[in-house]
Amino acid sequence: MSEAMSSIPRLGMRSRKNGSSPAPASAAGNVLPEDLFVKTLGLERKRTERSGRRFVLMLLESAMFEAGGDGAALGKVLRTLVHSTRETDVKGWYKSSRVLGVIFTEVEGADGKGIAEALLARVTNALSGVLREEEINQIKLSFHAYPEEPDGNGHGGHADRVLYPDLDAGEEEKGIARAAKRAMDVAGSLFGLVVLSPLLIAIAIGVKLTSKGPVLFRQQRVGLYGREFTFLKFRSMYVANDDTVHKQYVKALIAGSRGTANGNGVYKLTDDQRITPLGKWLRRTSLDELPQLLNVLRGEMSLVGPRPAIPYEVESYDTWHRRRVLAVKPGITGLWQVEGRSRVTFDEMIRLDLRYAAGWSLWLDVKILLRTPRAVVLGAY
C-alpha cells in the first residue's frame, strides 16, 4: 500500500538563491487538463495490470495553484515538472487549479518507500532551484505506487483510492440510486430476518445439536476498498479444523485459474471431510448464508454484489483481480451466482463481477434477486 509513501510531509529543503533559467512558457501546454489526466491514470493502471510494471503517482497540492494564488510560482512549478521529468512521464491536473499530478511510468525497484524517497529528493532538488523556501514549504507532496503494496500482515491492504479518481466519476449522479440501493438493503435484510426468523432459529438449534461449537461461523473477509469485516455464516464445519487445505486449493486455483477443479465449485472442495452432515445440506441449499443478512444490515455487505473475498485469497490475486473490491460492496448473491457459479473459471467469475460493477443499476439488482431462488433450487454445488 502507498500509505507509508503518502505520509511524506511538506517539502522542507532550503532553496537556492540563484534560480535556474526559466523554461519556455509553452511548457505549461504539456500539462493535461483534469479529465484527460484522470483518464490517462486509468489507462496506466490497465497497462500495469497487463505488464506488471509499476508506476508511481506524485501529487503536489498548494493554495498557490488556486485561483487568486501565486501565478508566477505556479508557472515555475509547471515548467520545472515538465523539464525535470521524462517524456514518458505524464503531467497534468489531478484536481483542476488545486492538485498537480505526475505519473512516473514503468518505475523500477521493488521497495515502494525507497522509490518515493528517491523521487522526493529528485523533485525537491529541482523545485528548490526555482522557488523560494517559503514557497516550497507551501507545497504538500505525496506519492502513491501502483500496484499497491501489501500491508504488514501480507494481505492486500486497503485500496489507495487516490489511484482511482475515475471510479468516482459520476458519483453525484448516482447518489440517489446508491441511497436507494442502501434503503433496499436495509429493508430487505430486516424483512428477511423477521420473516425467516423461525427458519433461522430451527437451523441454529440443528447446528448446536449435531456438532460441538458455536452456531455462527465468523471469518474475516475483504469488503469495499479492501477493508476487512467479520463475515457471518451458520457453521457447517467441525470446529478446530485446519484451513491449510483450502488455502492451498484457492492458491492453486487462482494461479492456474483457467479451469475449475474437477468441474466443481470455485471455492467448494469435493468431499471435504471438515464439513458436518448437516453442513452439507446447508451448503447445498445455501441456507448457511442467511446470517449474512446481519452483514447487510450493518452496511458491510449488500444484498447483491460480488462474493466477499477471503484475505488469503486476495494475497494470490493478479493486479486486475483487485478491481472487484473497488467499485461496489460484496453481496449475498450476485451475477456470478445466477449466471456462472460452478460452471465458470476463477477469471471468468472476476469478469462477471467487473461486468456487474460497470453496468450496475437498481433494476439489475432486482433482476439478480429474482433469479437467485432458481439458482439455489438448481443446486449448483
N, C-alpha and C positions, 0 to 999 in steps of 0.2 A: 504494500500500500504506500501511497505517497504522503501519509500523514507526517512521517518524520521529515519528509522533504518540504512539505508545505509550512512547516513551523519556523522556517528561517526568518529572522527578524528584519526590520528595516535596514537598508544599506547604511553602513556606518564608516566606510573608508573615507579618509581625508582626500579632498580634491586637489588637483594640481593647479597652480596659479596660471601656468602657461597653457591655455587650452589649445587643442589641435585645430587644424584648419577645418572649417565647416564644410560639410559635403554639399553638393548641389541641392537646391530646394526641391528639385524634381524627385529626390529620393523618397519623399513622402508619398509619391504616387505609387510606390511599390507596396504600400500598406493596404491590405484588403479591408473593405467595409465589413461590418459585423456579420451580415448574413452570409457573405462568401467565406469569411474566416471560419464561422461555425460549421458550415457545410464541409469545408476542407478538413476540419478537425474530425468530422465523422468519417470522411473518406480515408484519412490516415489511420484511424482505428481499424477499419476494414482491411487496409493494406497490411497492417501489423498482424492482424489475425491470420492472414494468408502466409506472410513471410516469416513471422516470428521475430522480426527486428524491432527493437524498442524505439519509441520516440519519447521526448520529454517536452511537456508544455510549460513554458515560462510565462508568468503573468506579472505585469507591472501596473500597480494601481496608485494613483495620486490625484489629489484635488487640483493639481496644476493642469491636468488634462481636461478638466471640465470647462464648460462654457464660462467665460469670465476669468479663467485661470491664467497662468503664465504661458502665453502663446509662444514666446521665444524659447522657453525651456522645453516645451513640447516639441518644437521643431528640432531642437538639438537631440532630444531623445530619439525621435523618429529617424533622423539621419544617422545617428550612431548605431541604432539597431540594424538598419539596412546595410551599413558598411562594415559592421563587426560580426556579421553572421554569414553563413554560406548561402550561395544562390539557391540551394535545395531547401533551406530553412524557410518556413512560411511566416511572414509578418502580417499582423492585422489587428483589428479591434475585436477583442473578446466581448466587451460591452462598450458600445459607442460612447466616445468622449469621456470615458471613465477608466476602462481597463484595457491596456495593450497586451497583446499576446504574441509569442514566438513559438512555433513548433519546430524543435530541433529533430529532424528526421533521421532515422537509422543511426541512433546513438549506440556506440559500442561500449561494453562494460557490463559486468554482472551486478555491481553494487550500485543501487539507485541513489543511495545517500552520497556515495563518492562522486557520482556523476553530477549531482546537484551542487556539491561543494566546488567542483571544478568549473561548472558553468557560472556559479556565483562569483568566483574570483575573476573569471574572464569578462563577464558583463560589467561588474563593478569597476574593473580597471578601465574599461572603455568609457563608461559614463563619467568617471572621475576626471577624465581629460577634457570634458566639455561643460561640466556643471559645477556650480559652487557647492561647498559642503552642505549648506543649509537646504539647497535644492535636492541633493542626493538623499538627505535624511527625510525628505517628504515622500519618497518612493517606497512603497511596500512591494517586496519581491517574493514570489512563491514558485515552487517547482512541482510538477505532477507527472510521474512516469507512467507510461502505458506499455505493456500490461502492468497492472498494479502488482506490488509485491505482497507476498503472504504476510499475515500478522505473526505475532510472536508465538502462536500455537501451531504455526504451519498451515493454518487454514487460509482460505482465500481472502478473509478480512472484508470489511465494508468496502463497497464500491466507492471510488472517489468521484462524486457527482460533478466536480469541476470539469472532468474529462468528457462529460455527456450533455453539454448545453443543448444539443439538437433534440434530445429526448424531452426537454421541457417546452419545446416549441409547440404552440397551440394549446398549452395547458389552460390558459384563461378561457378559451372557447370550450374546452372540455370540462371546465369546472363544475357546471351544472350536472353534466352526465356523471362525473365522478361522485358528486354528492348523492345523486340518485342511486348509484351503484352501492354506496355505503348504506343508504337507507334500506335498500333491498336486502343487503347482507344482514343488517340488524333485525329487520322484520322477519326475514326468512329463518334466521338462526333461532330467534325467540319462538317463532311458530313451531319450528321443528322440535325444539327442546320440550315445549309444552305438550304438543300432540303425541310425540313419540316417547313421552316420559314412562308409560307402562312398559314399553319395549326396552327402554334403557335400563329400567330397574330389573327387569327379568334377565337381561344379558349380564348385568353386574352380579346378580345372585348366582347365575350359572358359572361365571368366571371364578367366583370366590369358592364355590362348592367343588369344582372339578380340578383345581390345582392350587398349590400354595403360592402366595404372593399377592401383590396389590391388584385391584380391579383395573386400574388405568396404567397404561404404559406411557412413560414420559421420555422424550428424546429431544435433544437439541436439533433444530432444523434451520435452514437458511431461508430467510424471508426477503422482503423487498430491500434492495440496495445492499444485500449481504448481511443484514442484521439478523442475528440468531434469536430464536424464540423457543419456548418449550412447547413441543408438539404433543398432542394427546390422542391416544387410541385405546380401545379396550385391549387388555393384554391378551395376546394369542400365543405366547411362548412360555415355556418354563422359565423360572427365574434363574439368575446366575449362569446364564448361558454365555458362551464365547462368541462374540460377533466377528472374530477373525475371518471365518469362512465367508461371511457376507462382504467384508471389506475386500478380500481377495477377488471375490466374484465381480463386485462392482468395478474394481480397478481393471480387471482383465476385460470386462465388457466394454468399458469406455475406451481402453487402449486399442482393443480390436474393433470395437464399436461399430462394425459394419454388418453385424448379424446378431440375432438374439440367440442365447444359449439354448440348444435343443428346441428352438422354435417356441419357447415358453416365455413367460412374462419377463419384462425388463428387469424388475427387481425382486422377483419371487423365485427362490430356489426350488427346484423339483425335489420332492421327498425330503424336505427339511425336517430333520429329527428334533429340532428345537421347538417345533410347533405342537401345541396340545391338540387332542381330538376336537374339542370344541373350537379351538382357534382355527382349525382347518375350515370348519363350516363358516365361521365368522368372516374369514378372509374370502372364501368363495362367494359369499353374498355381499361382501363389502360392509357388513354391519359393524365391523371393528372400527370403521372410520367415523361413526356417528359422534363421538366425543369432540371431534374437530369443530362441531357447531359452537363450542365454547371458544375455540381459537378465533372463529369468525366474529363472534360477539365481542371479543376483546380487541378486534381490529388487526390481529396478526395475520389473518388469512381472509380470503373472500370465498363466497360460495362457488365461484367459478374462477379458475386461474391455473397456472402451471403447477405441476406436482411439487410440493416443497422438498428441496434437496437436503441430503444429509451432509454435514460438514466434510467428512472424509471422502464423500463423492466429489465435492467441489474441488478438493485438492487435485483430483485427476482430470479436471475439465481442461479442454482446449480453450484458448482465449475466447473464441467466438461463442462457446457454450455459455459463458458467463452472462451474456446478454439476456438470458432468460430470467434473471433475477433483478433486472434493472427497470423494467417498464411497468409491471403490474405485480400485485400481491399474489402469493401462491394460493391455490384454491383446493376445495374438496373434490371437485370434478373439473374437467377441462376438455379442450379439444382432443388431446391425446386419448383420454379415457373413452370418448364416444366415437372416435374415428380410427384409432390405431390400436392402442393398448398393446397386447402381446404380439400383434402381427407386424410391428414395426421395429426397426433397429433403434439404437440409442440416438444416433444422429438425426434420424427421421422424427423421433419424439421431440428433440430440441427444435427442429424446424417447425413442427406443429405449434409448439409454444410461442415461437417468434412470430408465426403467422397470426396466432391469436392476438398477441400484443399489438402487432401492426394494424390489424383490422378490427380492434376491439370496439364494441358498441353495446348498449344495453340490450338491443334486440338479439345480438349474438349470444349474450349471456342467457337470455330467456330460451333460445333455441337449444343451447347446450343442456340447460337444466331439464328441458322437456325430453331430450334424448337420453338422459342419464339412466332412468329406470330400465329402459330396454337394454342398455349396455350391461347393467348389473344383472338382469334376469338371464341374459345370454351367457353370463358367467365366463368372462374372458380368461379367467385363471382356472 
